[in-house]
Amino acid sequence: MASPLLHPGFCHTGIEPRQALVIGAGLSGSAVAHSLASRGWAVTVIDQAQGVGAGASGLPAGLAAPHVSPDDNVLSRITRAGVRATLQRAEALLRSGTDWALTGVLEHNLAGKRRLPKADPGAGNSNSTNTDTNTGADHPHDMSTLASAAQIAASGLPPETPALWHGQAGWIRPGQLVAAQLQTPGVEVLWGQAVHAIERRGEIWTASNAQGQTLGQAPLLVVASAFDSLALLNPLPGMTVPLKPLRGQISFGRMSALSGPQRQLLPPFPVNGHGSFISGVPAPDGQPGWFIGSTFERDCTQAPVRVQDHAANQLRLATLLPDLGAAMHDQFSPEHVQGWAGLRCTLPDRLPAVGPIDSQRLPGLWLCAGMGARGISLAVLCGELAAAWLNNEPLPLPPALVKHLSAERFVQT
């Protein structure tokens, strides 16, 4: 396997204009497009949908919140860097209070697994070696702490409830972020165009439709179409990235349908731990709503909204916030509850795949996929990683973490 740090498979040669073709206009594709266009690339994004939010990025609302673990494992360190990148992007491009909000998130530690690592006395020292970025120190306690008695009380949970508080976290409407990233100067989006095949012709990658018509071409092709990526990549020699579908459904309703007593029990910030609960965020119709989910169904390639999944999400709420779940029982009746379902894309190690797929056999072909249920927290970071890589810039993660994200980690030698 080629080293992702020494053999990127496609580097900027100084030839202008730098051109890239991105397949997929969701969280991953829009993040890559924004990061490349911000560096002067001309980027064409192709998507089969008619507009933003037809796939997993159509999730009405979700969280950017770090993962924590007792040993501060790779996933924890990468998601911490990812959340920072996402919140910075949201602050730069989105409207606070409408598109996103830095609210903090309380994590109900139901399974007892989300323990913070022991505090490192040197964590605040800029010479600390436990860093997620190349700029400054990083430690899990910078973003997450044990929840205070006041925070636990505000959530409506009993005083003895084990819980964490993620201060650098909040909710985001993914579609708003996708739309903003696609509006970056230098990005052109071709909507309603289904890519049927990709092919390298000389030094150029070409994307064509089912009729064989060329939809776009460029020296660099980034496949970022979630589980649909697999159909494009499978015919290629040596393709070994084991992408799997992950279906998820959330349940939501209007705040205006809640009674006074139900409103009194709403936490003032999102709560996660067994799914997540968010309230006061605009629903797809623009009216303030509440949201609970999501379900997790592996190896499912369809995403219909199912009645039984509303029941599963009702149980999630009852487990996550028992008093609120009991009070909102009537809100899951057919006349109140609404649903959204989508397909995410995951990999066996729960980490995304970014960069060249196989720089020896498929030069110029890159991947940005496999975000799983953490697309909001990871896609911006992955887009920045790809763009920095391609421009020979310092990477936003140290080499020890980058190797865990390299798409070439799946190359079989």
C-alpha positions in Angstrom: 0.0 0.0 0.0 1.3 3.5 -0.9 1.7 5.9 1.9 -1.1 8.5 1.9 1.4 11.1 3.0 4.1 10.3 0.4 2.1 9.3 -2.6 -1.1 11.3 -2.9 -1.8 10.1 -6.4 -2.6 13.6 -7.7 -0.8 16.8 -6.8 -1.1 20.3 -8.0 1.3 20.8 -10.8 1.1 24.5 -11.2 -1.0 24.2 -14.4 -4.0 26.6 -14.4 -6.8 26.3 -14.1 -6.9 23.5 -11.6 -10.0 21.5 -12.5 -12.0 18.9 -10.5 -15.1 16.9 -11.0 -17.1 15.9 -7.9 -19.9 13.4 -8.1 -22.4 14.0 -5.3 -23.8 17.3 -4.0 -24.4 16.2 -0.4 -22.4 17.0 2.8 -19.3 15.3 1.5 -19.3 16.5 -2.1 -20.2 20.1 -1.2 -17.5 20.2 1.4 -14.9 19.0 -1.1 -16.1 21.5 -3.7 -16.0 24.4 -1.2 -12.5 23.6 0.0 -11.1 23.2 -3.5 -12.9 26.3 -4.9 -11.7 28.4 -2.0 -8.2 27.5 -3.1 -8.8 28.6 -6.7 -9.9 25.3 -8.3 -12.7 25.2 -10.9 -15.1 22.6 -9.6 -18.0 20.9 -11.4 -20.4 19.0 -9.1 -22.8 16.5 -10.6 -25.8 15.1 -8.8 -28.8 13.1 -9.9 -31.2 15.0 -7.7 -33.0 18.2 -8.7 -31.7 20.2 -5.8 -30.2 20.2 -2.3 -31.2 17.7 0.3 -32.5 14.8 -1.8 -30.2 12.3 0.0 -28.9 12.0 3.5 -28.1 15.8 3.6 -31.9 16.2 3.6 -31.9 15.4 7.3 -34.0 18.3 8.8 -31.7 18.8 11.8 -28.7 17.1 13.4 -25.8 17.6 15.8 -22.2 18.4 15.6 -20.9 16.9 18.8 -17.6 15.1 19.7 -17.3 11.4 20.4 -15.5 10.6 23.7 -13.9 7.5 25.0 -11.9 6.5 28.1 -8.7 6.0 26.0 -9.3 9.0 23.7 -9.3 6.7 20.7 -8.8 7.6 17.0 -12.5 8.1 16.4 -12.7 10.5 19.4 -9.7 12.5 18.3 -10.9 12.8 14.7 -14.4 13.7 15.5 -13.2 16.4 17.9 -11.2 18.0 15.0 -14.2 17.5 12.8 -16.6 19.2 15.1 -14.3 22.2 15.3 -14.0 22.4 11.5 -17.8 22.2 11.1 -18.5 24.8 13.7 -16.0 27.2 12.1 -17.6 26.6 8.7 -21.1 27.2 10.1 -20.0 30.4 11.7 -18.5 31.6 8.5 -21.4 30.6 6.1 -24.6 30.2 8.1 -27.1 32.3 10.1 -26.9 31.6 13.8 -30.3 30.7 15.3 -31.8 29.8 12.0 -29.4 27.5 10.2 -27.3 26.5 13.2 -26.6 27.3 16.8 -23.7 26.8 19.2 -26.0 25.6 22.1 -23.8 23.0 23.8 -25.1 19.4 24.0 -25.8 17.2 27.0 -24.9 13.6 26.6 -27.0 11.2 28.7 -24.4 8.4 29.3 -26.9 5.6 29.2 -24.5 2.7 28.4 -21.7 4.0 30.7 -19.2 3.9 27.8 -18.8 7.6 27.2 -16.3 8.2 30.0 -13.8 11.0 29.6 -10.1 10.1 29.7 -8.3 11.1 32.8 -7.3 14.7 32.8 -3.8 15.4 31.5 -2.0 18.0 33.6 -0.2 19.1 30.5 -3.2 19.3 28.3 -3.2 23.1 28.3 0.4 23.3 27.3 1.0 24.0 23.7 3.8 21.4 23.7 1.3 18.6 24.4 1.8 15.7 22.0 -1.9 14.7 22.0 -2.9 17.0 19.2 -5.6 16.7 16.6 -4.4 19.5 14.5 -1.1 21.0 13.5 -2.0 24.3 15.3 -2.0 24.3 19.0 -2.9 21.8 21.7 -5.9 19.7 21.9 -7.5 17.6 24.7 -10.9 16.1 25.1 -11.5 18.2 28.2 -11.2 21.3 26.0 -14.6 20.4 24.5 -16.2 18.0 26.9 -16.6 17.8 30.7 -18.8 16.1 33.2 -22.2 17.7 33.2 -22.9 20.0 36.1 -25.9 19.5 38.5 -27.5 22.6 36.9 -27.2 21.2 33.4 -28.6 17.8 34.4 -31.5 19.5 36.1 -32.2 21.7 33.1 -32.4 18.6 30.9 -35.1 17.1 33.2 -33.0 14.1 34.2 -32.6 13.0 37.9 -29.6 14.5 39.8 -27.7 11.2 39.8 -27.8 10.7 36.1 -24.4 10.1 34.5 -24.0 12.8 31.8 -21.4 14.7 29.9 -21.5 18.3 28.7 -20.1 19.1 25.2 -19.6 22.9 25.3 -18.3 23.1 21.8 -21.3 21.5 20.1 -24.7 22.4 18.7 -27.3 21.7 16.1 -27.1 22.3 12.3 -29.5 22.0 9.5 -27.4 20.1 7.0 -29.2 21.3 3.9 -28.4 24.9 4.7 -24.7 24.0 5.0 -24.7 22.1 1.8 -26.4 25.0 -0.1 -24.0 27.5 1.3 -20.9 25.4 0.4 -22.2 24.9 -3.2 -22.6 28.7 -3.6 -18.8 29.2 -3.3 -17.4 31.1 -6.3 -15.7 28.6 -8.7 -18.3 25.8 -8.0 -20.8 24.8 -10.8 -23.5 22.3 -10.0 -25.2 20.2 -12.6 -28.5 19.0 -11.1 -30.6 16.3 -12.4 -27.7 14.4 -14.0 -27.2 10.7 -13.1 -23.7 9.5 -13.6 -23.8 5.9 -14.9 -20.1 5.3 -15.5 -16.6 6.9 -14.9 -13.6 6.2 -17.1 -10.0 7.5 -17.4 -9.1 8.6 -20.8 -5.4 9.5 -21.0 -4.9 12.0 -18.1 -8.6 12.9 -17.9 -11.4 11.3 -15.9 -14.8 11.4 -17.6 -18.3 10.9 -16.1 -21.0 9.8 -18.5 -24.7 9.1 -18.3 -26.6 5.9 -19.2 -26.8 7.0 -22.8 -23.0 7.4 -23.0 -23.1 11.2 -23.1 -20.2 13.0 -21.3 -21.5 14.9 -18.3 -18.1 16.3 -17.2 -14.4 15.7 -17.3 -11.3 16.8 -15.3 -7.9 15.5 -14.3 -9.2 15.0 -10.8 -12.4 13.1 -10.1 -13.7 12.9 -6.5 -16.5 10.4 -5.9 -18.6 11.6 -3.0 -22.0 10.1 -3.5 -22.3 8.0 -0.4 -23.5 4.5 -1.0 -24.2 5.2 -4.6 -20.4 5.6 -5.0 -20.1 1.8 -4.9 -21.9 1.3 -8.2 -19.5 3.7 -9.9 -16.4 2.2 -8.4 -17.1 -1.5 -8.5 -16.3 -2.0 -12.2 -12.9 -0.4 -11.8 -9.8 -2.7 -11.4 -8.8 -3.5 -7.8 -11.6 -1.5 -6.1 -11.8 -2.8 -2.6 -13.4 0.0 -0.5 -16.1 -1.9 1.5 -18.9 0.7 1.6 -22.1 -0.4 3.2 -25.5 1.3 3.4 -26.9 2.5 6.7 -30.6 3.6 6.8 -31.8 6.0 9.4 -35.2 7.6 10.2 -36.0 10.5 12.5 -39.4 11.5 13.8 -40.4 15.1 14.3 -43.4 17.4 14.9 -44.4 21.0 15.3 -43.7 22.9 18.4 -47.0 24.6 18.0 -48.8 21.2 18.7 -47.1 20.9 22.1 -49.2 21.6 25.2 -48.0 24.0 27.9 -46.9 21.2 30.2 -45.0 19.5 27.4 -43.2 22.7 26.6 -42.2 23.1 30.2 -40.3 19.8 30.0 -38.3 20.7 26.9 -34.5 20.9 27.6 -33.0 24.3 26.6 -30.3 22.5 24.6 -30.0 19.2 22.6 -29.6 16.0 24.4 -28.0 12.9 22.9 -26.9 9.5 24.1 -29.5 7.1 22.7 -30.3 9.0 19.5 -30.7 12.7 20.0 -33.5 15.1 20.9 -33.5 18.7 19.5 -36.3 21.3 19.8 -37.0 24.8 18.6 -35.2 24.2 15.2 -37.0 25.1 11.9 -38.6 22.0 10.4 -38.7 21.5 6.6 -41.9 23.7 6.4 -40.0 26.5 8.2 -42.0 26.2 11.4 -40.2 25.5 14.7 -40.1 21.7 15.4 -38.9 19.0 17.7 -36.8 16.1 16.4 -35.9 12.6 17.8 -33.8 9.9 16.2 -32.3 8.3 14.4 -32.8 4.6 13.9 -29.9 2.5 12.5 -30.6 -0.2 10.0 -27.6 -1.8 8.3 -27.5 -3.3 4.8 -30.8 -1.6 3.8 -30.7 0.1 0.4 -34.1 1.8 0.5 -35.2 4.6 2.8 -39.0 4.7 3.1 -40.6 6.4 6.2 -42.0 3.5 8.4 -44.6 3.6 11.1 -42.6 1.1 13.2 -39.6 3.4 13.2 -41.7 6.2 14.7 -42.5 3.7 17.5 -38.7 3.0 17.8 -38.0 6.7 18.1 -40.7 7.1 20.6 -38.9 4.5 22.7 -35.7 6.4 22.2 -37.1 9.5 23.6 -38.6 7.6 26.6 -35.1 6.2 27.3 -33.2 9.4 26.7 -35.5 11.8 28.5 -38.0 9.7 30.5 -40.3 12.5 31.8 -40.4 14.2 28.4 -41.0 10.9 26.6 -44.0 10.1 28.8 -45.4 13.6 28.4 -45.0 13.6 24.6 -46.7 10.2 24.1 -49.6 11.8 22.2 -47.2 13.6 19.8 -46.4 10.3 18.1 -49.9 9.8 16.9 -50.4 9.8 13.1 -52.0 13.2 13.1 -48.9 14.8 14.7 -45.8 12.9 13.9 -43.8 13.4 10.7 -40.8 11.5 9.5 -37.7 11.6 7.4 -35.5 8.7 6.3 -32.3 8.5 4.4 -29.3 6.3 3.5 -25.9 7.0 5.0 -22.8 5.2 4.0 -20.4 3.5 6.4 -17.2 1.5 6.6 -16.2 -1.4 8.9 -13.9 0.7 11.0 -16.5 3.5 11.4 -14.2 6.1 9.8 -14.5 7.8 6.5 -12.4 7.1 3.4 -10.7 10.2 2.0 -8.1 10.6 -0.8 -6.8 8.5 -3.7 -8.5 5.1 -3.9 -5.5 3.4 -5.5 -2.9 5.9 -6.7 -1.0 3.2 -8.7 -3.8 1.8 -10.7 -6.3 4.7 -10.6 -4.3 7.9 -10.5 -6.5 11.0 -10.2 -9.5 9.2 -8.7 -10.3 10.2 -5.2 -13.0 9.3 -2.7 -14.7 11.2 0.1 -17.3 8.9 1.6 -18.2 6.6 4.6 -19.2 9.3 7.1 -21.9 7.0 8.5 -24.1 8.8 11.0 -21.4 11.5 11.6 -21.6 13.4 8.3 -22.3 16.7 10.0 -19.2 16.3 12.3 -16.8 14.9 9.7 -17.6 16.0 6.2 -16.1 19.5 6.5 -12.8 18.1 8.0 -12.6 15.5 5.2 -13.1 18.2 2.5 -10.3 20.3 4.1 -8.1 17.2 4.3 -8.5 16.4 0.6 -8.0 20.0 -0.5 -4.9 20.5 1.7 -3.5 17.2 0.4 -4.0 18.2 -3.2 -2.4 21.6 -2.7 0.6 20.3 -0.8 -0.5 22.3 2.3 0.0 21.4 6.0 -2.7 18.9 6.7 -5.5 19.6 9.3 -4.6 16.4 11.1 -1.3 14.8 12.2 0.0 11.9 10.1 -1.0 9.4 12.9 -4.6 10.2 12.3 -4.5 10.9 8.6 -3.5 7.3 8.0 -6.8 6.1 9.6 -8.8 8.2 7.0 -6.8 7.3 3.9 -9.0 5.6 1.3 -5.9 3.6 0.3 -6.0 1.8 3.6 -8.2 -0.7 1.8 -5.9 -1.4 -1.0 -4.9 -5.1 -1.1 -1.3 -5.8 -1.9 
